[in-house]
């Protein structure tokens, strides 16, 4: 178990280093090419994918950057190569990365609904607005909760269905997906709830409640043996 953990940490370390090298030496050439051939992309040469997720723009452009600079290198170097040459179980890392990336990028795409905390601070400072002004739902918090739910979904739902073939595992996976969709489309939910999710504390409690649903189901409903 310790050796497997050491191997994983080693692949994370070297995979991270290779991802950084890829972004330093390959992204500039690739992004210039994309800027010339795709209308929705505007490459800002003053920024780097290592320091700004908005190097190609916002919305779907940011999603594009996230896939190229983070998801593809991370999955290939950290899980893809180890799965091919060392242990097929690293495929679960690929599945987890892609599964989480789907919901992370939905939030990133919906820039008219979600806002990064640094963007909110900048706007409030620029226009001298009250601190509690609603400019969008907190993107970072939603993405963090989706990360935890994705991990539970893959580790406790998908892997257990693979070994046990129990229908409860699939129902558990479905519940996890629904919880993440309720977070990604919180603005739709907000229209029908009697509580105001535009309030920051209430919104965070709502996201946490989605995770607690999954957490409780993991140990009360899901067959773990």
Secondary structure, DSSP 4 states (H G I P E B T S, - for coil): -HHHHHHHHHHHHHHHHHHHHHHHHTHHHHHHHHHHH-TT----TT--TTT-TTTT-STHHHHHHHIIIIIIHHIIIIIIHHHHHT-GGGHHHHHHHHHHHHHHHHHHH-TTTEE-HHHHHHHHHHHT--TT---SEEHHHHHHHHHHHHHHIIIIIIHHHHHH--HHHHHHHHHHHHHHHHHHTHHHHHTT-SS-TTSHHHHHHHHHHHHHHHHHHHHHTS---
